[in-house]
Amino acid sequence: MSVPDESEASAATPLLAPVEGVPPVLDTAAEISAAAARLIAGTGPLAVDAERASGFRYSARAYLIQLRRAGAGTFLIDPIPVTDALAPLAEAINGLEWVLHSADQDLPGLAELGLRPARLFDTELGGRLAGFERVGLAAMVERLLGRALRKGHGAADWSTRPLPADWLNYAALDVELLLELRDSVADALDEQGKSDWAAQEFEHIRTLDPPAPKAERWRRTSGIHTLRRTRQLAVVRELWTTRDALARARDVAPARILPDAAIIAAATSEPKSIAQLRTLPVFGGPRQRRYSREWLAAIERGRTLPDSELPPLTQPFDGPPPVNRWERRDPAAAARLTRARAAMGELSAEHSIPVENLLAPDLVRRLCWDGLPDYDVAEPSAVDGFLKSGGARPWQRELAVPRLAVALRPAD
């Protein structure tokens, strides 16, 4: 297969609606069972997509599931009314190869519903490994299949009911060409000798455990860098924690309960009464006024916290410090990182793979900071063992270890 060059792509043919029309939304147990039977009768891999309500809801649950299989057609499923009736669907599709675009975005929410693939093909990740500069679904469909997808509702509130007709049209189009795209990407990977590499990456994504909750997530509040006192940080932490509990209980995105800017404003001014609180931006609004007592109580907790319980101004590092501090703290480590990055950049150019897909940048930093006991030797086996313990796949280690073993040794 000859992959079209992105700079030479001709005008794509618009695909404005599914060829077979937009299917109805299935939201009853009987409809799910009937769909499962049709999917079992189909052939080949299963195209899968899911729509969430990021930015609108607290949870990452799927509010619409799109499926397509040769010989069966396309299905749009509303999982909310039938969460407890998806067993027939799981039995029908969990043993199949699933084709998704950016699978890591949708697999966790689908797993919550008992839907897990036996095998995986990720067209977005496959495009990265094949060296495509643009790996969005629309861009890849245009390049490889010569069709133009109509986009525009990906960031919509998919918890809306009923779902508008144009949203459903968009959702159905997301899986309309996914199976054809899978075959084209597979051909490109095969031509470049990267099929085994891709298979290892797909399996890694498929079997990846859910990420552990990040420590001190409240420190990611926008604008927190402007605060200079630990007492202010304590107020931010209490307000953030209160907001998170409210958002979780109501299944509403935290920023819709109270924006970060309002938290920073309250931590800066530290109002001492509801009247003072409501003079601040946002807190006087109708949606926030109902929680005025909760906000003020959180501020008071932060203001009266014992000094011994105040959070430090900076979060303790879990791993290497920021790279801009390496030169001062450990010049030898800084030099190792410079050489390691250069080596990975060369590999990236040689194989037309983004450097972050060759090896996780954080893993490279940890290796260069204090990953080995003896950098003067930097035995390949030691480098390989460190990368393996950090989750690097065999194909990544095969490429990276020889270059990194040389780069880590002190320069002559």
Backbone torsions as a table, in degrees:
resi	resn	phi	psi	omega
1	MET	NA	132.8	176.6
2	SER	-98.4	116.3	-177.1
3	VAL	-81.2	125.9	179.7
4	PRO	-60.5	138.9	175.3
5	ASP	-73.4	138.1	-176.4
6	GLU	-61.2	-33.2	-178.6
7	SER	-76.5	-13.3	-178.0
8	GLU	-111.3	11.7	-177.2
9	ALA	-64.6	132.1	178.6
10	SER	-84.6	172.1	-179.8
11	ALA	-60.5	127.9	-177.2
12	ALA	-84.3	151.7	177.2
13	THR	-81.5	122.6	-177.9
14	PRO	-63.1	139.3	172.5
15	LEU	-115.0	99.9	-171.5
16	LEU	-93.8	-19.4	-179.1
17	ALA	-154.7	153.9	176.4
18	PRO	-58.7	142.2	-177.8
19	VAL	-58.5	-37.9	-178.6
20	GLU	-93.1	9.1	-177.9
21	GLY	86.6	166.0	179.1
22	VAL	-79.7	121.2	-178.6
23	PRO	-73.3	160.4	177.2
24	PRO	-70.5	157.3	176.5
25	VAL	-81.5	128.1	-179.1
26	LEU	-95.1	125.3	-176.4
27	ASP	-144.2	24.4	174.9
28	THR	-129.1	158.8	-179.5
29	ALA	-62.2	-38.6	-179.7
30	ALA	-64.7	-41.1	179.4
31	GLU	-66.9	-36.5	178.0
32	ILE	-64.8	-43.6	179.4
33	SER	-62.8	-41.4	178.8
34	ALA	-65.6	-40.8	177.8
35	ALA	-63.9	-40.3	179.3
36	ALA	-60.8	-41.6	179.1
37	ALA	-63.5	-40.9	178.9
38	ARG	-67.4	-38.1	179.4
39	LEU	-67.0	-37.6	177.0
40	ILE	-62.1	-36.3	-179.2
41	ALA	-75.9	-12.2	178.9
42	GLY	-75.6	-178.7	-178.0
43	THR	-133.0	152.5	172.9
44	GLY	80.3	-169.0	-178.0
45	PRO	-67.0	169.7	-178.4
46	LEU	-116.6	121.7	173.5
47	ALA	-78.9	132.1	-174.5
48	VAL	-134.4	139.3	171.5
49	ASP	-148.4	160.3	177.8
50	ALA	-145.0	144.9	178.2
51	GLU	-112.5	130.8	179.0
52	ARG	-111.2	-173.2	179.7
53	ALA	-125.1	46.4	-179.6
54	SER	-59.1	136.4	-177.0
55	GLY	88.3	-11.1	179.5
56	PHE	-119.5	-36.1	-177.1
57	ARG	-118.3	154.1	178.7
58	TYR	-71.8	-42.0	-175.7
59	SER	-77.5	163.5	175.5
60	ALA	-105.6	24.3	-176.5
61	ARG	-66.4	154.9	177.0
62	ALA	-83.1	129.5	178.0
63	TYR	-103.3	-9.8	172.6
64	LEU	-154.1	137.1	177.4
65	ILE	-118.9	129.7	177.8
66	GLN	-112.3	130.8	-179.0
67	LEU	-131.6	145.1	174.3
68	ARG	-149.5	133.9	178.1
69	ARG	-142.2	141.9	179.3
70	ALA	-57.5	135.4	179.5
71	GLY	81.7	-5.5	-179.7
72	ALA	-120.2	-34.3	-179.3
73	GLY	99.0	-165.7	-177.2
74	THR	-105.2	142.9	179.5
75	PHE	-130.8	135.8	172.7
76	LEU	-113.0	121.3	-173.8
77	ILE	-121.2	127.6	171.8
78	ASP	-92.2	106.0	-174.1
79	PRO	-78.9	-12.6	-173.0
80	ILE	-63.4	-48.9	-179.5
81	PRO	-75.8	-14.4	-172.7
82	VAL	-123.2	28.2	-178.7
83	THR	-54.2	-36.4	-178.4
84	ASP	-90.1	6.6	-177.1
85	ALA	-123.6	24.0	-176.0
86	LEU	-94.1	2.4	-178.8
87	ALA	-56.7	-44.8	177.9
88	PRO	-60.7	-36.4	178.0
89	LEU	-66.7	-44.6	178.7
90	ALA	-59.9	-42.4	179.9
91	GLU	-63.7	-32.9	-177.4
92	ALA	-77.4	-33.9	-169.0
93	ILE	-115.1	-17.0	-174.3
94	ASN	-67.2	-20.1	179.0
95	GLY	-90.2	2.2	-175.5
96	LEU	-95.8	166.6	166.3
97	GLU	-80.1	126.2	176.8
98	TRP	-97.8	142.6	174.6
99	VAL	-114.2	117.2	178.8
100	LEU	-130.0	159.5	172.4
101	HIS	-109.8	118.1	-172.2
102	SER	62.5	62.3	-172.6
103	ALA	-60.4	-33.5	-176.2
104	ASP	-63.9	-17.8	178.0
105	GLN	-76.3	-34.1	-172.1
106	ASP	-103.7	-26.3	-174.4
107	LEU	-59.9	-41.7	-179.7
108	PRO	-59.8	-44.8	-179.9
109	GLY	-65.9	-36.7	177.9
110	LEU	-69.8	-36.1	178.6
111	ALA	-63.2	-34.0	177.3
112	GLU	-60.6	-24.7	179.8
113	LEU	-94.6	5.6	-179.6
114	GLY	84.0	14.7	-178.2
115	LEU	-107.0	114.1	-176.1
116	ARG	-141.6	131.5	-176.5
117	PRO	-80.0	150.7	172.9
118	ALA	-80.4	-30.5	177.2
119	ARG	-142.5	160.0	-174.1
120	LEU	-139.5	142.4	168.3
121	PHE	-132.4	119.3	-178.6
122	ASP	-106.0	109.2	-176.0
123	THR	-67.3	-33.1	179.2
124	GLU	-68.3	-48.1	178.7
125	LEU	-65.4	-38.8	176.2
126	GLY	-60.8	-38.7	177.5
127	GLY	-64.4	-38.7	176.9
128	ARG	-61.7	-46.9	-178.6
129	LEU	-66.4	-28.1	178.1
130	ALA	-80.6	-4.6	175.8
131	GLY	87.8	15.9	178.3
132	PHE	-71.2	134.8	-179.5
133	GLU	-73.8	-35.5	-179.2
134	ARG	-114.8	120.3	-173.6
135	VAL	-120.3	14.7	170.7
136	GLY	-65.7	155.2	-176.8
137	LEU	-58.0	-48.0	-178.0
138	ALA	-62.4	-41.9	-178.8
139	ALA	-64.4	-40.9	-178.1
140	MET	-73.2	-37.4	176.2
141	VAL	-62.9	-39.9	179.5
142	GLU	-66.5	-43.6	-177.3
143	ARG	-69.1	-45.7	-171.9
144	LEU	-91.7	-29.8	-174.5
145	LEU	-114.8	-8.0	178.4
146	GLY	69.2	25.6	178.8
147	ARG	-120.6	148.7	-179.9
148	ALA	-110.2	116.7	179.0
149	LEU	-85.3	139.7	174.2
150	ARG	-84.2	119.8	-178.0
151	LYS	-112.0	176.4	173.2
152	GLY	141.7	-9.7	-176.8
153	HIS	-119.1	12.7	-176.6
154	GLY	-62.1	-31.0	-178.2
155	ALA	-97.3	16.4	-178.2
156	ALA	-76.4	167.0	176.8
157	ASP	-85.1	93.3	-175.4
158	TRP	-76.8	0.3	171.9
159	SER	-82.0	-5.1	177.7
160	THR	-61.0	137.7	175.0
161	ARG	-137.4	132.8	-4.7
162	PRO	-74.1	156.2	178.9
163	LEU	-75.5	133.2	180.0
164	PRO	-60.8	151.8	-176.4
165	ALA	-61.5	-38.7	-178.4
166	ASP	-70.8	-27.9	174.8
167	TRP	-67.1	-42.4	-179.9
168	LEU	-65.1	-37.1	176.7
169	ASN	-61.6	-46.0	177.1
170	TYR	-59.6	-44.3	-177.4
171	ALA	-64.1	-42.1	179.7
172	ALA	-66.1	-35.3	179.7
173	LEU	-67.0	-25.5	-179.2
174	ASP	-62.7	-25.0	177.9
175	VAL	-112.1	-0.4	-176.0
176	GLU	-59.7	-42.7	-175.6
177	LEU	-114.4	9.9	-173.3
178	LEU	-65.4	-35.2	179.9
179	LEU	-70.3	-39.8	175.8
180	GLU	-65.0	-39.8	178.7
181	LEU	-62.8	-40.5	178.5
182	ARG	-56.4	-45.0	-178.8
183	ASP	-66.0	-38.7	179.8
184	SER	-67.2	-41.7	178.1
185	VAL	-66.2	-40.7	178.8
186	ALA	-61.4	-39.7	177.9
187	ASP	-63.7	-42.6	179.6
188	ALA	-63.1	-42.6	178.9
189	LEU	-64.7	-39.1	-179.7
190	ASP	-66.0	-41.8	179.3
191	GLU	-62.0	-32.9	-177.9
192	GLN	-91.5	2.0	-179.9
193	GLY	70.9	29.4	-175.4
194	LYS	-114.0	10.0	-175.9
195	SER	-61.6	-41.7	180.0
196	ASP	-67.8	-39.2	176.9
197	TRP	-58.8	-46.4	-179.2
198	ALA	-63.4	-41.0	179.8
199	ALA	-60.1	-40.5	178.1
200	GLN	-65.0	-39.5	179.3
201	GLU	-67.7	-41.6	179.4
202	PHE	-62.6	-41.8	179.8
203	GLU	-67.2	-36.3	176.6
204	HIS	-60.7	-45.5	179.0
205	ILE	-64.4	-41.9	-176.3
206	ARG	-63.3	-37.4	-174.3
207	THR	-100.6	7.2	-176.8
208	LEU	-66.3	132.0	175.9
209	ASP	-71.8	152.3	175.6
210	PRO	-57.5	140.2	-178.8
211	PRO	-64.2	143.1	176.9
212	ALA	-69.0	143.0	178.6
213	PRO	-56.1	135.4	179.7
214	LYS	-69.8	141.3	178.2
215	ALA	-71.7	142.8	175.5
216	GLU	49.6	55.5	-178.8
217	ARG	-62.2	-22.2	-179.5
218	TRP	-63.0	-22.2	179.5
219	ARG	-70.5	-8.9	177.9
220	ARG	-88.3	6.8	177.3
221	THR	-59.4	126.9	-178.6
222	SER	-61.8	132.2	179.0
223	GLY	91.2	-0.7	-176.8
224	ILE	-65.8	-22.6	-179.7
225	HIS	-66.6	-15.2	-179.5
226	THR	-81.6	-12.5	-177.7
227	LEU	-86.5	141.8	-173.6
228	ARG	-121.0	-2.2	-177.0
229	ARG	-121.0	140.5	-179.7
230	THR	-64.4	-29.3	177.9
231	ARG	-64.1	-37.5	177.0
232	GLN	-65.8	-38.9	177.4
233	LEU	-63.8	-36.1	177.8
234	ALA	-62.7	-39.3	178.0
235	VAL	-66.0	-43.0	177.2
236	VAL	-58.2	-46.1	-178.8
237	ARG	-60.4	-43.7	-179.5
238	GLU	-67.6	-42.0	178.5
239	LEU	-66.3	-42.3	179.6
240	TRP	-62.1	-43.7	-178.9
241	THR	-64.9	-41.1	177.6
242	THR	-64.3	-45.0	178.4
243	ARG	-61.4	-41.4	-178.1
244	ASP	-64.3	-39.9	178.8
245	ALA	-65.3	-41.6	177.8
246	LEU	-64.8	-43.2	-178.7
247	ALA	-64.5	-41.6	179.5
248	ARG	-64.1	-44.0	-178.0
249	ALA	-64.1	-35.8	-177.0
250	ARG	-95.7	-4.4	-174.1
251	ASP	51.6	52.7	177.7
252	VAL	-125.4	141.5	178.4
253	ALA	-57.0	133.6	-176.2
254	PRO	-53.3	-39.5	-178.5
255	ALA	-64.0	-21.3	177.4
256	ARG	-83.8	-17.2	173.2
257	ILE	-80.3	-48.1	-180.0
258	LEU	-159.1	120.5	-179.1
259	PRO	-70.0	155.6	-179.7
260	ASP	-56.8	-39.1	-177.9
261	ALA	-58.8	-34.7	179.1
262	ALA	-69.3	-37.8	177.6
263	ILE	-62.5	-44.5	180.0
264	ILE	-65.0	-39.6	179.4
265	ALA	-63.2	-41.1	179.4
266	ALA	-67.9	-38.6	179.2
267	ALA	-67.7	-29.8	-179.7
268	THR	-76.3	-42.9	-175.1
269	SER	-92.3	-25.3	-179.9
270	GLU	48.1	66.3	178.2
271	PRO	-62.1	148.9	-175.7
272	LYS	-112.6	4.3	177.5
273	SER	-150.4	162.4	178.8
274	ILE	-62.4	-37.1	179.1
275	ALA	-61.8	-44.3	178.0
276	GLN	-66.0	-39.6	179.9
277	LEU	-59.5	-43.7	-175.0
278	ARG	-73.8	-6.2	174.0
279	THR	-82.9	-13.6	180.0
280	LEU	-78.6	152.3	176.9
281	PRO	-55.0	140.4	177.0
282	VAL	78.3	-45.2	-175.5
283	PHE	-62.7	-20.8	177.8
284	GLY	-87.0	-3.1	-179.8
285	GLY	-71.8	158.8	-175.4
286	PRO	-62.9	-33.8	-178.5
287	ARG	-74.6	-31.6	-178.6
288	GLN	-86.5	-26.2	-176.9
289	ARG	-61.8	-31.1	-178.3
290	ARG	-65.7	-20.1	179.6
291	TYR	-109.7	19.3	-176.0
292	SER	-55.7	-41.5	-179.1
293	ARG	-64.9	-39.9	178.8
294	GLU	-64.7	-42.7	-179.4
295	TRP	-64.8	-44.1	-178.0
296	LEU	-66.2	-38.6	178.5
297	ALA	-63.2	-38.8	178.1
298	ALA	-64.3	-43.2	178.7
299	ILE	-61.8	-41.8	-179.4
300	GLU	-64.7	-38.8	178.4
301	ARG	-62.2	-44.0	179.2
302	GLY	-66.2	-35.3	-177.2
303	ARG	-73.1	-29.1	-175.0
304	THR	-105.6	6.3	-178.8
305	LEU	-62.7	137.1	176.6
306	PRO	-57.0	146.7	-178.3
307	ASP	-56.4	-34.1	-177.9
308	SER	-67.4	-17.0	-177.9
309	GLU	-104.9	4.2	179.3
310	LEU	-70.6	141.8	179.0
311	PRO	-72.9	147.2	176.1
312	PRO	-67.6	159.7	-179.0
313	LEU	-64.1	-33.4	179.8
314	THR	-119.8	147.3	-179.7
315	GLN	-77.1	134.0	176.6
316	PRO	-58.8	140.0	-177.6
317	PHE	-77.2	135.6	170.3
318	ASP	-103.7	81.6	-175.5
319	GLY	120.2	-157.2	-176.7
320	PRO	-64.9	153.4	175.1
321	PRO	-72.4	171.6	175.8
322	PRO	-54.5	143.2	-173.2
323	VAL	-60.1	-31.2	-178.1
324	ASN	-68.4	-7.3	177.6
325	ARG	-102.8	-4.7	-175.3
326	TRP	-64.0	-43.9	-174.4
327	GLU	-57.8	-38.1	-179.3
328	ARG	-77.4	-40.1	-174.3
329	ARG	-84.3	-35.3	-178.2
330	ASP	-154.4	85.5	-177.8
331	PRO	-56.8	-34.9	-179.9
332	ALA	-64.8	-41.2	177.7
333	ALA	-65.3	-39.5	178.0
334	ALA	-60.7	-41.6	178.8
335	ALA	-66.8	-38.8	177.4
336	ARG	-61.2	-44.4	-178.8
337	LEU	-63.4	-40.4	178.2
338	THR	-59.9	-45.8	179.9
339	ARG	-68.4	-39.1	179.9
340	ALA	-65.0	-41.8	178.5
341	ARG	-63.7	-39.0	177.9
342	ALA	-63.2	-41.4	179.7
343	ALA	-64.2	-42.9	179.4
344	MET	-68.3	-33.6	176.3
345	GLY	-64.1	-38.8	176.9
346	GLU	-64.2	-43.4	177.8
347	LEU	-61.5	-41.2	179.6
348	SER	-59.4	-44.5	-180.0
349	ALA	-67.8	-39.4	-177.8
350	GLU	-64.7	-38.1	-173.6
351	HIS	-106.9	2.6	179.5
352	SER	53.7	48.9	177.8
353	ILE	-129.7	131.7	177.3
354	PRO	-52.7	140.5	-174.8
355	VAL	-59.9	-32.4	-179.6
356	GLU	-70.8	-19.4	176.1
357	ASN	-88.5	-20.0	175.3
358	LEU	-69.7	-39.9	-179.6
359	LEU	-164.9	137.7	-179.3
360	ALA	-58.9	125.1	-178.8
361	PRO	-55.1	-36.4	179.4
362	ASP	-63.9	-36.1	178.9
363	LEU	-66.5	-38.5	177.1
364	VAL	-64.0	-42.6	179.1
365	ARG	-62.3	-44.8	-179.9
366	ARG	-63.5	-38.7	177.9
367	LEU	-61.5	-42.0	-176.5
368	CYS	-76.9	-26.2	-176.0
369	TRP	-78.1	-59.3	-179.4
370	ASP	-152.9	35.7	-175.2
371	GLY	-78.4	-25.6	-176.7
372	LEU	-120.8	148.1	178.7
373	PRO	-75.2	-25.3	-175.5
374	ASP	-142.0	99.4	-180.0
375	TYR	-77.5	-17.9	177.8
376	ASP	-63.6	-28.8	-179.6
377	VAL	-98.5	-50.6	179.9
378	ALA	46.7	57.2	179.4
379	GLU	-60.0	138.0	177.7
380	PRO	-53.9	-36.3	-179.3
381	SER	-65.2	-35.5	178.6
382	ALA	-70.1	-41.3	177.3
383	VAL	-62.9	-44.2	-179.7
384	ASP	-61.9	-42.6	179.8
385	GLY	-63.1	-40.1	179.4
386	PHE	-65.7	-45.7	-179.4
387	LEU	-64.6	-38.4	178.8
388	LYS	-63.9	-42.4	179.2
389	SER	-65.6	-23.8	178.5
390	GLY	-89.4	5.1	174.9
391	GLY	95.0	6.0	178.4
392	ALA	-65.9	138.7	-178.7
393	ARG	-79.3	160.2	-178.0
394	PRO	-54.1	-42.7	-177.9
395	TRP	-65.6	-34.8	178.2
396	GLN	-66.8	-42.5	-179.4
397	ARG	-67.7	-37.7	179.2
398	GLU	-59.6	-39.3	179.8
399	LEU	-79.0	-43.0	-167.4
400	ALA	-84.8	-35.8	-171.4
401	VAL	-57.2	-49.3	-178.6
402	PRO	-59.0	-39.6	-178.6
403	ARG	-72.2	-42.8	-177.1
404	LEU	-69.5	-35.0	179.6
405	ALA	-59.8	-35.9	177.6
406	VAL	-75.8	-43.3	-175.4
407	ALA	-65.7	-29.3	-176.1
408	LEU	-78.2	-19.4	-179.8
409	ARG	-74.1	144.2	-179.4
410	PRO	-57.8	141.4	179.2
411	ALA	-67.3	148.7	177.7
412	ASP	-64.2	NA	NA
